[in-house]
Amino acid sequence: MTALQKNFVNAREADTPLDIVPVAGRIGAEVRGVRLSGEIDELTLDALNTALLRHKVLFFRDQTIDDREQEEFARRLGTPVAHPTVPVADGSRYLLELDSREGYAASSWHTDVTFVPSYPKASILRAIEVPDAGGDTLWANTATAYEELPDALKILVDNLRAVHTNLYDYAATFGSFAKEQIENHKAVFASTVYETEHPVVRVHPETGERTLIVGHFIKSFVGFNGADSQRLLQILQDHVTKPENTVRWRWRKGDVAIWDNRATQHRAIADFGLQRRKLRRVTIDGDLPVGIDGLPSRAIKPEPAFEAIAAE
């Protein structure tokens, strides 16, 4: 087995106190026998953090937590943050409700909220109501995606930067839905327009892995025109989302998924017709990405000075 192949193996850990069962070959593991809450003990919490860094996304069946417990558990993992533009669910401080009917879901590959500089380090998603069939979620490993790039492509992207924005082509992403639905979604999601310049390859602050920051929030690559940016984005996305690099989760009511947002992309599968799909998500505040060259991400819009004034 080569070093490259060894790094791709999503294997059990011999020294973990948790009952962990890998789900796919390169990403994803189910954790059994753990109830998530704000009262979780430190030993288990430390083991979950270690497992998250290793497996990138963790799945938990049959959880009975409510909104308050989901937020309290999130505080044990870090500092919860609300979505920058979408209002939180009623009665909560941080919960984003994903309530979908008629197949309307985020069915395009992305890393959460990369249009801001310090985008979330992790997300916690809880299933409240799920379709009888359809509505699965896919995750992809952006560390192994980078690792298996051809050397010539690594040379291209290692010091490349890209502009991410929440004012993207909504019609291309949600093109099968009514124009009014798309415009309403855009009006909320892009109520404040953000643009951020990120390195295409970031160094993971905890593992040291190199991961790709791409996905549907990319507007352009610095130094590339729009057409060339789209072609390059498609090449990189094809590496991220190749089937061998992904895991697919079939939701049941009460399931919880936690993923390392610094090393993954994800997308919902909008194949559930008129059925309802309702989940709630909490995100954990992240750190400022740094590229291989040591240069950090930077805000373009709103201007950094505006953000500082708004936070006072």
Buried (B, 14 or more C-beta within 10 A) or exposed (E): EEEEEEBBEBEBBEEBEBEBEBBBBBBBBBBEEBBBBBEBEEEBBEBBBBBBBBBBBBBBEEBEBEBBBBBBBBEBBBEBBBBBBBEBBEEBBBBBBBBBEBBBBBBBBBBBBBBBBBBBBBBBBBBBBBBEEBBBBBBBBBBBBBBBBEEEBBEBBBEBBBBBBBBBEBEEBBEEBEEEBBEEBBEEBBEEEBBBBBBBBBBBBBBEBBBBBBBBBBBBBEEBEEEEBBEBBEBBBEBBBBEEBBBEBEBEEBBBBBBBBBBBBBBBBBBBEEBBBBBBBBBBEBBBBBBBEEEBBEBBBBEEEEBEEEEE
